[in-house]
Amino acid sequence: MKVRVCKTSDIPANSMKSFDVEGEPVMVANVDGEFYSIADTCSHAMAYLSEGELLDDCRVQCPDHGAVFDLRTGEALALPAVAPVETYKVTIESDDIYIESRAD
């Protein structure tokens, strides 16, 4: 299912923001004008990735224990996380950002 989360202007370049999508925390990041979306909960411990640091090369670092995730694939790139986080397909229509589960 495709869900509208916000306008592109709501997420400035090189920043990220959390949204509640059907009861689940989802993060959308704007990396140099490209939008990516992943689950906003670290797979290692209960921490919101959107409160962490956006790193170069489409990566985000968890604010609690420093785990790093690839925004494109959800892959855990640094310990202590070993499990990936869910990714969401992002589409832009006019100025609106929509996401949908990869499983959809």
Biopython code that builds the backbone (N, CA, C, O; Angstrom):
import numpy as np
from Bio.PDB.StructureBuilder import StructureBuilder

atoms = [
    (1, "MET", "N", (0.842, -1.179, 0.000)),
    (1, "MET", "CA", (0.000, 0.000, 0.000)),
    (1, "MET", "C", (0.890, 1.246, 0.000)),
    (1, "MET", "O", (1.871, 1.321, 0.740)),
    (2, "LYS", "N", (0.539, 2.205, -0.826)),
    (2, "LYS", "CA", (1.267, 3.464, -0.934)),
    (2, "LYS", "C", (0.637, 4.478, 0.021)),
    (2, "LYS", "O", (-0.581, 4.658, 0.044)),
    (3, "VAL", "N", (1.502, 5.146, 0.819)),
    (3, "VAL", "CA", (1.031, 6.096, 1.831)),
    (3, "VAL", "C", (1.762, 7.422, 1.661)),
    (3, "VAL", "O", (2.988, 7.450, 1.552)),
    (4, "ARG", "N", (1.009, 8.523, 1.637)),
    (4, "ARG", "CA", (1.613, 9.850, 1.583)),
    (4, "ARG", "C", (2.134, 10.192, 2.973)),
    (4, "ARG", "O", (1.407, 10.068, 3.959)),
    (5, "VAL", "N", (3.405, 10.627, 3.056)),
    (5, "VAL", "CA", (3.971, 10.967, 4.365)),
    (5, "VAL", "C", (4.196, 12.462, 4.574)),
    (5, "VAL", "O", (4.054, 12.952, 5.694)),
    (6, "CYS", "N", (4.547, 13.200, 3.507)),
    (6, "CYS", "CA", (4.795, 14.639, 3.665)),
    (6, "CYS", "C", (5.074, 15.257, 2.301)),
    (6, "CYS", "O", (4.961, 14.594, 1.270)),
    (7, "LYS", "N", (5.437, 16.525, 2.308)),
    (7, "LYS", "CA", (5.883, 17.233, 1.109)),
    (7, "LYS", "C", (7.406, 17.204, 1.070)),
    (7, "LYS", "O", (8.048, 17.114, 2.117)),
    (8, "THR", "N", (7.982, 17.279, -0.100)),
    (8, "THR", "CA", (9.439, 17.282, -0.219)),
    (8, "THR", "C", (10.048, 18.458, 0.542)),
    (8, "THR", "O", (11.145, 18.347, 1.089)),
    (9, "SER", "N", (9.347, 19.565, 0.575)),
    (9, "SER", "CA", (9.859, 20.751, 1.272)),
    (9, "SER", "C", (9.886, 20.588, 2.793)),
    (9, "SER", "O", (10.508, 21.392, 3.487)),
    (10, "ASP", "N", (9.216, 19.552, 3.319)),
    (10, "ASP", "CA", (9.215, 19.304, 4.761)),
    (10, "ASP", "C", (10.530, 18.703, 5.253)),
    (10, "ASP", "O", (10.803, 18.701, 6.453)),
    (11, "ILE", "N", (11.343, 18.195, 4.330)),
    (11, "ILE", "CA", (12.618, 17.569, 4.709)),
    (11, "ILE", "C", (13.728, 18.246, 3.913)),
    (11, "ILE", "O", (13.969, 17.884, 2.761)),
    (12, "PRO", "N", (14.411, 19.227, 4.512)),
    (12, "PRO", "CA", (15.489, 19.926, 3.811)),
    (12, "PRO", "C", (16.616, 18.967, 3.402)),
    (12, "PRO", "O", (16.736, 17.870, 3.948)),
    (13, "ALA", "N", (17.426, 19.389, 2.450)),
    (13, "ALA", "CA", (18.552, 18.573, 1.991)),
    (13, "ALA", "C", (19.434, 18.183, 3.167)),
    (13, "ALA", "O", (19.699, 18.981, 4.067)),
    (14, "ASN", "N", (19.882, 16.931, 3.132)),
    (14, "ASN", "CA", (20.780, 16.361, 4.132)),
    (14, "ASN", "C", (20.211, 16.405, 5.543)),
    (14, "ASN", "O", (20.893, 16.757, 6.505)),
    (15, "SER", "N", (18.938, 16.035, 5.633)),
    (15, "SER", "CA", (18.275, 15.911, 6.931)),
    (15, "SER", "C", (17.326, 14.724, 6.878)),
    (15, "SER", "O", (17.122, 14.123, 5.824)),
    (16, "MET", "N", (16.753, 14.396, 8.024)),
    (16, "MET", "CA", (15.825, 13.272, 8.104)),
    (16, "MET", "C", (14.739, 13.594, 9.110)),
    (16, "MET", "O", (14.910, 14.434, 9.994)),
    (17, "LYS", "N", (13.609, 12.900, 8.954)),
    (17, "LYS", "CA", (12.459, 13.167, 9.807)),
    (17, "LYS", "C", (11.675, 11.873, 10.017)),
    (17, "LYS", "O", (11.606, 11.021, 9.131)),
    (18, "SER", "N", (11.087, 11.745, 11.204)),
    (18, "SER", "CA", (10.308, 10.563, 11.556)),
    (18, "SER", "C", (8.823, 10.809, 11.317)),
    (18, "SER", "O", (8.325, 11.922, 11.491)),
    (19, "PHE", "N", (8.126, 9.745, 10.912)),
    (19, "PHE", "CA", (6.684, 9.801, 10.687)),
    (19, "PHE", "C", (6.047, 8.539, 11.256)),
    (19, "PHE", "O", (6.664, 7.474, 11.278)),
    (20, "ASP", "N", (4.820, 8.670, 11.710)),
    (20, "ASP", "CA", (4.040, 7.519, 12.135)),
    (20, "ASP", "C", (3.239, 7.063, 10.927)),
    (20, "ASP", "O", (2.366, 7.789, 10.450)),
    (21, "VAL", "N", (3.525, 5.879, 10.435)),
    (21, "VAL", "CA", (2.829, 5.336, 9.274)),
    (21, "VAL", "C", (2.119, 4.062, 9.713)),
    (21, "VAL", "O", (2.739, 3.022, 9.936)),
    (22, "GLU", "N", (0.806, 4.178, 9.828)),
    (22, "GLU", "CA", (-0.028, 3.060, 10.252)),
    (22, "GLU", "C", (0.487, 2.443, 11.552)),
    (22, "GLU", "O", (0.541, 1.221, 11.692)),
    (23, "GLY", "N", (0.867, 3.309, 12.509)),
    (23, "GLY", "CA", (1.304, 2.867, 13.825)),
    (23, "GLY", "C", (2.764, 2.475, 13.926)),
    (23, "GLY", "O", (3.214, 2.076, 15.000)),
    (24, "GLU", "N", (3.517, 2.577, 12.844)),
    (24, "GLU", "CA", (4.935, 2.216, 12.845)),
    (24, "GLU", "C", (5.794, 3.461, 12.611)),
    (24, "GLU", "O", (5.455, 4.292, 11.768)),
    (25, "PRO", "N", (6.911, 3.600, 13.354)),
    (25, "PRO", "CA", (7.809, 4.724, 13.104)),
    (25, "PRO", "C", (8.638, 4.489, 11.835)),
    (25, "PRO", "O", (9.330, 3.479, 11.706)),
    (26, "VAL", "N", (8.551, 5.434, 10.916)),
    (26, "VAL", "CA", (9.257, 5.353, 9.637)),
    (26, "VAL", "C", (10.041, 6.642, 9.455)),
    (26, "VAL", "O", (9.535, 7.731, 9.724)),
    (27, "MET", "N", (11.278, 6.511, 8.997)),
    (27, "MET", "CA", (12.129, 7.679, 8.788)),
    (27, "MET", "C", (12.297, 7.931, 7.295)),
    (27, "MET", "O", (12.482, 6.998, 6.514)),
    (28, "VAL", "N", (12.231, 9.200, 6.910)),
    (28, "VAL", "CA", (12.500, 9.605, 5.535)),
    (28, "VAL", "C", (13.698, 10.546, 5.588)),
    (28, "VAL", "O", (13.734, 11.484, 6.385)),
    (29, "ALA", "N", (14.675, 10.281, 4.729)),
    (29, "ALA", "CA", (15.887, 11.097, 4.672)),
    (29, "ALA", "C", (16.018, 11.724, 3.286)),
    (29, "ALA", "O", (15.684, 11.108, 2.274)),
    (30, "ASN", "N", (16.509, 12.958, 3.263)),
    (30, "ASN", "CA", (16.808, 13.666, 2.027)),
    (30, "ASN", "C", (18.319, 13.769, 1.936)),
    (30, "ASN", "O", (18.942, 14.522, 2.685)),
    (31, "VAL", "N", (18.911, 13.011, 1.019)),
    (31, "VAL", "CA", (20.360, 13.026, 0.825)),
    (31, "VAL", "C", (20.631, 13.693, -0.516)),
    (31, "VAL", "O", (20.487, 13.078, -1.572)),
    (32, "ASP", "N", (21.024, 14.954, -0.457)),
    (32, "ASP", "CA", (21.326, 15.723, -1.665)),
    (32, "ASP", "C", (20.206, 15.670, -2.697)),
    (32, "ASP", "O", (20.460, 15.565, -3.897)),
    (33, "GLY", "N", (18.946, 15.743, -2.214)),
    (33, "GLY", "CA", (17.802, 15.775, -3.109)),
    (33, "GLY", "C", (17.218, 14.419, -3.453)),
    (33, "GLY", "O", (16.184, 14.346, -4.117)),
    (34, "GLU", "N", (17.855, 13.345, -3.017)),
    (34, "GLU", "CA", (17.322, 11.988, -3.197)),
    (34, "GLU", "C", (16.683, 11.563, -1.880)),
    (34, "GLU", "O", (17.263, 11.761, -0.812)),
    (35, "PHE", "N", (15.493, 10.980, -1.954)),
    (35, "PHE", "CA", (14.765, 10.596, -0.746)),
    (35, "PHE", "C", (14.825, 9.086, -0.537)),
    (35, "PHE", "O", (14.668, 8.303, -1.474)),
    (36, "TYR", "N", (15.059, 8.696, 0.720)),
    (36, "TYR", "CA", (15.141, 7.293, 1.127)),
    (36, "TYR", "C", (14.274, 7.109, 2.361)),
    (36, "TYR", "O", (14.070, 8.049, 3.130)),
    (37, "SER", "N", (13.765, 5.901, 2.551)),
    (37, "SER", "CA", (12.939, 5.634, 3.717)),
    (37, "SER", "C", (13.263, 4.264, 4.307)),
    (37, "SER", "O", (13.361, 3.267, 3.590)),
    (38, "ILE", "N", (13.426, 4.239, 5.631)),
    (38, "ILE", "CA", (13.682, 2.998, 6.357)),
    (38, "ILE", "C", (12.871, 3.022, 7.647)),
    (38, "ILE", "O", (12.360, 4.062, 8.060)),
    (39, "ALA", "N", (12.766, 1.854, 8.272)),
    (39, "ALA", "CA", (12.143, 1.792, 9.593)),
    (39, "ALA", "C", (12.947, 2.699, 10.523)),
    (39, "ALA", "O", (14.175, 2.736, 10.449)),
    (40, "ASP", "N", (12.259, 3.428, 11.395)),
    (40, "ASP", "CA", (12.942, 4.399, 12.251)),
    (40, "ASP", "C", (13.397, 3.802, 13.580)),
    (40, "ASP", "O", (13.756, 4.544, 14.494)),
    (41, "THR", "N", (13.388, 2.487, 13.701)),
    (41, "THR", "CA", (13.821, 1.843, 14.931)),
    (41, "THR", "C", (15.051, 0.996, 14.655)),
    (41, "THR", "O", (15.031, 0.143, 13.769)),
    (42, "CYS", "N", (16.119, 1.222, 15.405)),
    (42, "CYS", "CA", (17.352, 0.453, 15.274)),
    (42, "CYS", "C", (17.054, -1.024, 15.520)),
    (42, "CYS", "O", (16.277, -1.362, 16.413)),
    (43, "SER", "N", (17.665, -1.894, 14.736)),
    (43, "SER", "CA", (17.437, -3.330, 14.893)),
    (43, "SER", "C", (18.192, -3.908, 16.091)),
    (43, "SER", "O", (17.958, -5.053, 16.477)),
    (44, "HIS", "N", (19.088, -3.130, 16.675)),
    (44, "HIS", "CA", (19.857, -3.596, 17.831)),
    (44, "HIS", "C", (19.156, -3.292, 19.147)),
    (44, "HIS", "O", (19.058, -4.159, 20.015)),
    (45, "ALA", "N", (18.674, -2.080, 19.296)),
    (45, "ALA", "CA", (18.014, -1.664, 20.537)),
    (45, "ALA", "C", (16.977, -0.603, 20.184)),
    (45, "ALA", "O", (17.038, 0.007, 19.116)),
    (46, "MET", "N", (16.042, -0.395, 21.073)),
    (46, "MET", "CA", (14.954, 0.558, 20.819)),
    (46, "MET", "C", (15.492, 1.986, 20.813)),
    (46, "MET", "O", (15.585, 2.628, 21.859)),
    (47, "ALA", "N", (15.843, 2.471, 19.634)),
    (47, "ALA", "CA", (16.306, 3.844, 19.468)),
    (47, "ALA", "C", (15.812, 4.332, 18.114)),
    (47, "ALA", "O", (15.747, 3.563, 17.155)),
    (48, "TYR", "N", (15.467, 5.606, 18.041)),
    (48, "TYR", "CA", (14.990, 6.178, 16.782)),
    (48, "TYR", "C", (16.174, 6.638, 15.942)),
    (48, "TYR", "O", (16.930, 7.518, 16.354)),
    (49, "LEU", "N", (16.332, 6.043, 14.769)),
    (49, "LEU", "CA", (17.433, 6.396, 13.884)),
    (49, "LEU", "C", (17.366, 7.851, 13.446)),
    (49, "LEU", "O", (18.399, 8.467, 13.187)),
    (50, "SER", "N", (16.162, 8.407, 13.362)),
    (50, "SER", "CA", (15.998, 9.809, 12.959)),
    (50, "SER", "C", (16.613, 10.771, 13.964)),
    (50, "SER", "O", (16.826, 11.941, 13.647)),
    (51, "GLU", "N", (16.899, 10.298, 15.169)),
    (51, "GLU", "CA", (17.556, 11.128, 16.183)),
    (51, "GLU", "C", (19.071, 10.964, 16.147)),
    (51, "GLU", "O", (19.792, 11.570, 16.940)),
    (52, "GLY", "N", (19.542, 10.140, 15.221)),
    (52, "GLY", "CA", (20.971, 9.907, 15.067)),
    (52, "GLY", "C", (21.593, 10.892, 14.094)),
    (52, "GLY", "O", (21.101, 12.005, 13.910)),
    (53, "GLU", "N", (22.689, 10.459, 13.471)),
    (53, "GLU", "CA", (23.431, 11.335, 12.572)),
    (53, "GLU", "C", (23.382, 10.799, 11.148)),
    (53, "GLU", "O", (23.606, 9.612, 10.909)),
    (54, "LEU", "N", (23.087, 11.685, 10.212)),
    (54, "LEU", "CA", (23.121, 11.347, 8.800)),
    (54, "LEU", "C", (24.576, 11.432, 8.352)),
    (54, "LEU", "O", (25.196, 12.492, 8.436)),
    (55, "LEU", "N", (25.113, 10.321, 7.880)),
    (55, "LEU", "CA", (26.512, 10.257, 7.469)),
    (55, "LEU", "C", (26.626, 10.324, 5.950)),
    (55, "LEU", "O", (25.624, 10.262, 5.239)),
    (56, "ASP", "N", (27.854, 10.452, 5.465)),
    (56, "ASP", "CA", (28.068, 10.450, 4.016)),
    (56, "ASP", "C", (27.742, 9.082, 3.444)),
    (56, "ASP", "O", (27.590, 8.110, 4.184)),
    (57, "ASP", "N", (27.638, 9.012, 2.141)),
    (57, "ASP", "CA", (27.388, 7.767, 1.412)),
    (57, "ASP", "C", (26.089, 7.078, 1.830)),
    (57, "ASP", "O", (26.048, 5.855, 1.958)),
    (58, "CYS", "N", (25.025, 7.865, 2.043)),
    (58, "CYS", "CA", (23.676, 7.334, 2.326)),
    (58, "CYS", "C", (23.639, 6.407, 3.533)),
    (58, "CYS", "O", (23.091, 5.307, 3.464)),
    (59, "ARG", "N", (24.223, 6.854, 4.635)),
    (59, "ARG", "CA", (24.232, 6.060, 5.859)),
    (59, "ARG", "C", (23.684, 6.884, 7.016)),
    (59, "ARG", "O", (23.765, 8.112, 7.023)),
    (60, "VAL", "N", (23.121, 6.173, 8.001)),
    (60, "VAL", "CA", (22.636, 6.819, 9.219)),
    (60, "VAL", "C", (23.227, 6.072, 10.411)),
    (60, "VAL", "O", (23.333, 4.846, 10.404)),
    (61, "GLN", "N", (23.610, 6.840, 11.438)),
    (61, "GLN", "CA", (24.182, 6.255, 12.647)),
    (61, "GLN", "C", (23.197, 6.370, 13.797)),
    (61, "GLN", "O", (22.657, 7.444, 14.059)),
    (62, "CYS", "N", (22.970, 5.263, 14.478)),
    (62, "CYS", "CA", (22.057, 5.215, 15.619)),
    (62, "CYS", "C", (22.597, 6.089, 16.751)),
    (62, "CYS", "O", (23.797, 6.080, 17.027)),
    (63, "PRO", "N", (21.710, 6.845, 17.408)),
    (63, "PRO", "CA", (22.158, 7.743, 18.475)),
    (63, "PRO", "C", (22.579, 7.024, 19.760)),
    (63, "PRO", "O", (23.308, 7.603, 20.565)),
    (64, "ASP", "N", (22.144, 5.790, 19.971)),
    (64, "ASP", "CA", (22.428, 5.118, 21.244)),
    (64, "ASP", "C", (23.759, 4.378, 21.283)),
    (64, "ASP", "O", (24.585, 4.643, 22.156)),
    (65, "HIS", "N", (23.979, 3.462, 20.360)),
    (65, "HIS", "CA", (25.177, 2.623, 20.434)),
    (65, "HIS", "C", (26.067, 2.709, 19.200)),
    (65, "HIS", "O", (27.065, 1.995, 19.105)),
    (66, "GLY", "N", (25.714, 3.579, 18.253)),
    (66, "GLY", "CA", (26.582, 3.823, 17.104)),
    (66, "GLY", "C", (26.443, 2.876, 15.926)),
    (66, "GLY", "O", (27.251, 2.933, 15.000)),
    (67, "ALA", "N", (25.438, 2.005, 15.935)),
    (67, "ALA", "CA", (25.231, 1.139, 14.773)),
    (67, "ALA", "C", (24.988, 2.015, 13.543)),
    (67, "ALA", "O", (24.434, 3.109, 13.648)),
    (68, "VAL", "N", (25.404, 1.525, 12.389)),
    (68, "VAL", "CA", (25.258, 2.272, 11.143)),
    (68, "VAL", "C", (24.459, 1.438, 10.150)),
    (68, "VAL", "O", (24.659, 0.229, 10.031)),
    (69, "PHE", "N", (23.542, 2.109, 9.435)),
    (69, "PHE", "CA", (22.686, 1.442, 8.458)),
    (69, "PHE", "C", (22.767, 2.144, 7.114)),
    (69, "PHE", "O", (22.912, 3.365, 7.048)),
    (70, "ASP", "N", (22.673, 1.367, 6.043)),
    (70, "ASP", "CA", (22.619, 1.897, 4.683)),
    (70, "ASP", "C", (21.176, 2.316, 4.403)),
    (70, "ASP", "O", (20.261, 1.503, 4.536)),
    (71, "LEU", "N", (20.965, 3.562, 4.022)),
    (71, "LEU", "CA", (19.617, 4.057, 3.741)),
    (71, "LEU", "C", (19.021, 3.426, 2.486)),
    (71, "LEU", "O", (17.799, 3.366, 2.348)),
    (72, "ARG", "N", (19.859, 2.959, 1.578)),
    (72, "ARG", "CA", (19.374, 2.385, 0.320)),
    (72, "ARG", "C", (18.880, 0.955, 0.495)),
    (72, "ARG", "O", (17.914, 0.544, -0.149)),
    (73, "THR", "N", (19.543, 0.193, 1.371)),
    (73, "THR", "CA", (19.248, -1.238, 1.489)),
    (73, "THR", "C", (18.737, -1.651, 2.870)),
    (73, "THR", "O", (18.146, -2.721, 3.017)),
    (74, "GLY", "N", (18.960, -0.813, 3.880)),
    (74, "GLY", "CA", (18.608, -1.172, 5.246)),
    (74, "GLY", "C", (19.660, -2.025, 5.921)),
    (74, "GLY", "O", (19.523, -2.347, 7.101)),
    (75, "GLU", "N", (20.705, -2.397, 5.205)),
    (75, "GLU", "CA", (21.751, -3.272, 5.732)),
    (75, "GLU", "C", (22.455, -2.647, 6.937)),
    (75, "GLU", "O", (22.762, -1.455, 6.944)),
    (76, "ALA", "N", (22.705, -3.473, 7.953)),
    (76, "ALA", "CA", (23.494, -3.048, 9.108)),
    (76, "ALA", "C", (24.961, -3.072, 8.684)),
    (76, "ALA", "O", (25.475, -4.103, 8.250)),
    (77, "LEU", "N", (25.631, -1.918, 8.815)),
    (77, "LEU", "CA", (27.012, -1.787, 8.353)),
    (77, "LEU", "C", (28.023, -1.764, 9.485)),
    (77, "LEU", "O", (29.219, -1.925, 9.243)),
    (78, "ALA", "N", (27.566, -1.566, 10.720)),
    (78, "ALA", "CA", (28.492, -1.491, 11.855)),
    (78, "ALA", "C", (27.830, -2.052, 13.099)),
    (78, "ALA", "O", (26.640, -1.844, 13.336)),
    (79, "LEU", "N", (28.610, -2.759, 13.882)),
    (79, "LEU", "CA", (28.138, -3.286, 15.157)),
    (79, "LEU", "C", (27.781, -2.152, 16.090)),
    (79, "LEU", "O", (28.333, -1.059, 15.966)),
    (80, "PRO", "N", (26.876, -2.381, 17.015)),
    (80, "PRO", "CA", (26.412, -3.671, 17.479)),
    (80, "PRO", "C", (25.238, -4.256, 16.680)),
    (80, "PRO", "O", (24.822, -5.380, 16.959)),
    (81, "ALA", "N", (24.703, -3.543, 15.717)),
    (81, "ALA", "CA", (23.582, -4.091, 14.929)),
    (81, "ALA", "C", (24.107, -5.113, 13.919)),
    (81, "ALA", "O", (25.150, -4.908, 13.298)),
    (82, "VAL", "N", (23.377, -6.203, 13.766)),
    (82, "VAL", "CA", (23.714, -7.196, 12.748)),
    (82, "VAL", "C", (22.529, -7.434, 11.809)),
    (82, "VAL", "O", (22.715, -7.863, 10.670)),
    (83, "ALA", "N", (21.329, -7.161, 12.281)),
    (83, "ALA", "CA", (20.122, -7.345, 11.466)),
    (83, "ALA", "C", (19.801, -6.057, 10.708)),
    (83, "ALA", "O", (20.002, -4.961, 11.230)),
    (84, "PRO", "N", (19.306, -6.187, 9.488)),
    (84, "PRO", "CA", (18.922, -4.999, 8.721)),
    (84, "PRO", "C", (17.627, -4.392, 9.260)),
    (84, "PRO", "O", (16.925, -5.000, 10.067)),
    (85, "VAL", "N", (17.333, -3.183, 8.795)),
    (85, "VAL", "CA", (16.042, -2.555, 9.067)),
    (85, "VAL", "C", (15.255, -2.558, 7.765)),
    (85, "VAL", "O", (15.830, -2.598, 6.677)),
    (86, "GLU", "N", (13.940, -2.516, 7.888)),
    (86, "GLU", "CA", (13.081, -2.530, 6.704)),
    (86, "GLU", "C", (13.273, -1.258, 5.888)),
    (86, "GLU", "O", (13.440, -0.171, 6.440)),
    (87, "THR", "N", (13.248, -1.410, 4.575)),
    (87, "THR", "CA", (13.300, -0.260, 3.674)),
    (87, "THR", "C", (11.941, -0.096, 3.014)),
    (87, "THR", "O", (11.160, -1.042, 2.917)),
    (88, "TYR", "N", (11.676, 1.118, 2.566)),
    (88, "TYR", "CA", (10.420, 1.433, 1.896)),
    (88, "TYR", "C", (10.726, 2.101, 0.569)),
    (88, "TYR", "O", (11.625, 2.936, 0.479)),
    (89, "LYS", "N", (9.983, 1.736, -0.452)),
    (89, "LYS", "CA", (10.115, 2.380, -1.756)),
    (89, "LYS", "C", (9.551, 3.786, -1.642)),
    (89, "LYS", "O", (8.467, 3.982, -1.093)),
    (90, "VAL", "N", (10.289, 4.769, -2.164)),
    (90, "VAL", "CA", (9.872, 6.170, -2.130)),
    (90, "VAL", "C", (9.505, 6.616, -3.536)),
    (90, "VAL", "O", (10.253, 6.381, -4.485)),
    (91, "THR", "N", (8.361, 7.256, -3.665)),
    (91, "THR", "CA", (7.981, 7.883, -4.925)),
    (91, "THR", "C", (7.576, 9.320, -4.643)),
    (91, "THR", "O", (7.042, 9.638, -3.581)),
    (92, "ILE", "N", (7.840, 10.172, -5.610)),
    (92, "ILE", "CA", (7.497, 11.590, -5.509)),
    (92, "ILE", "C", (6.449, 11.883, -6.579)),
    (92, "ILE", "O", (6.643, 11.585, -7.758)),
    (93, "GLU", "N", (5.352, 12.463, -6.151)),
    (93, "GLU", "CA", (4.306, 12.906, -7.076)),
    (93, "GLU", "C", (4.023, 14.363, -6.769)),
    (93, "GLU", "O", (3.580, 14.710, -5.675)),
    (94, "SER", "N", (4.286, 15.209, -7.755)),
    (94, "SER", "CA", (4.253, 16.663, -7.558)),
    (94, "SER", "C", (5.246, 16.981, -6.456)),
    (94, "SER", "O", (6.443, 16.757, -6.638)),
    (95, "ASP", "N", (4.795, 17.494, -5.319)),
    (95, "ASP", "CA", (5.687, 17.811, -4.197)),
    (95, "ASP", "C", (5.442, 16.859, -3.032)),
    (95, "ASP", "O", (5.914, 17.103, -1.922)),
    (96, "ASP", "N", (4.705, 15.774, -3.277)),
    (96, "ASP", "CA", (4.352, 14.848, -2.201)),
    (96, "ASP", "C", (5.252, 13.618, -2.208)),
    (96, "ASP", "O", (5.583, 13.079, -3.264)),
    (97, "ILE", "N", (5.646, 13.181, -0.997)),
    (97, "ILE", "CA", (6.451, 11.974, -0.828)),
    (97, "ILE", "C", (5.528, 10.844, -0.389)),
    (97, "ILE", "O", (4.783, 10.970, 0.583)),
    (98, "TYR", "N", (5.593, 9.737, -1.126)),
    (98, "TYR", "CA", (4.849, 8.525, -0.796)),
    (98, "TYR", "C", (5.839, 7.409, -0.520)),
    (98, "TYR", "O", (6.905, 7.346, -1.132)),
    (99, "ILE", "N", (5.482, 6.533, 0.401)),
    (99, "ILE", "CA", (6.298, 5.352, 0.637)),
    (99, "ILE", "C", (5.419, 4.115, 0.540)),
    (99, "ILE", "O", (4.204, 4.171, 0.734)),
    (100, "GLU", "N", (6.069, 2.993, 0.232)),
    (100, "GLU", "CA", (5.358, 1.719, 0.245)),
    (100, "GLU", "C", (6.354, 0.630, 0.626)),
    (100, "GLU", "O", (7.541, 0.707, 0.309)),
    (101, "SER", "N", (5.853, -0.355, 1.293)),
    (101, "SER", "CA", (6.677, -1.471, 1.738)),
    (101, "SER", "C", (7.241, -2.200, 0.542)),
    (101, "SER", "O", (6.580, -2.321, -0.489)),
    (102, "ARG", "N", (8.477, -2.694, 0.677)),
    (102, "ARG", "CA", (9.082, -3.495, -0.392)),
    (102, "ARG", "C", (8.284, -4.770, -0.616)),
    (102, "ARG", "O", (8.294, -5.334, -1.710)),
    (103, "ALA", "N", (7.597, -5.218, 0.420)),
    (103, "ALA", "CA", (6.812, -6.448, 0.311)),
    (103, "ALA", "C", (5.526, -6.248, -0.482)),
    (103, "ALA", "O", (4.916, -7.216, -0.936)),
    (104, "ASP", "N", (5.112, -4.989, -0.650)),
    (104, "ASP", "CA", (3.841, -4.710, -1.360)),
    (104, "ASP", "C", (3.985, -4.977, -2.850)),
    (104, "ASP", "O", (3.028, -4.800, -3.604)),
]
sb = StructureBuilder()
sb.init_structure("model")
sb.init_model(0)
sb.init_chain("A")
sb.init_seg("    ")
for serial, (resi, resn, name, xyz) in enumerate(atoms, 1):
    if name == "N":
        sb.init_residue(resn, " ", resi, " ")
    sb.init_atom(name, np.array(xyz, "f"), 0.0, 1.0, " ", f" {name:<3s}", serial, name[0])
structure = sb.get_structure()
